[in-house]
Amino acid sequence: MQNIHRRTVDAPAADVGALLDQLGTPHDRIWPIPAWSPLRLDAGLAFGSRGGHGRIRYSVAEYEPGRRVRFTFAPGLGINGYHEFLVTPDGPMRCQISHTLAGRTYGRMGLMWPLVIRWLHEALLHDAFDNIQRAATNHLPHPARWSIWVRLLRLVFAPRHQ
């Protein structure tokens, strides 16, 4: 499976990279809480730091400050693979933020990914990208909206508060 999301942000890559460097910290302006379970890491954005959000567990496999963070999924989750955020310059006042999830599902996740997790994952990412754009530009012309399917899934699967 491969799932890629990108958004162009009219802000310097250094500004968006600075936001990325706060991921999982008390100053995190990317992760969409309280709508979603918080991203927590036991040692911050450092190699080997473990954590995740909700039931999704992973550890920091690679970190390039201001540019990229890659997480590998915890054994037993049902996905062999990774997910990562990447900031790419696109001129002096524009950049792209991307999120890639790549891996192979097994066990129960083979059914859960296409029916449940994928849709929640995509909604969370759109909310996170909205936060990046809002924080970097003070402007968000078209906020993401959850589909009816995502709203229904959240009623069943998403915890209220953690």
Summary of the structure (lengths in Angstrom):
residues: 162
radius of gyration: 15.3
end to end distance: 29.1
largest distance: 45.4
contacts: 457
relative contact order: 0.20
helix: 29%
strand: 32%
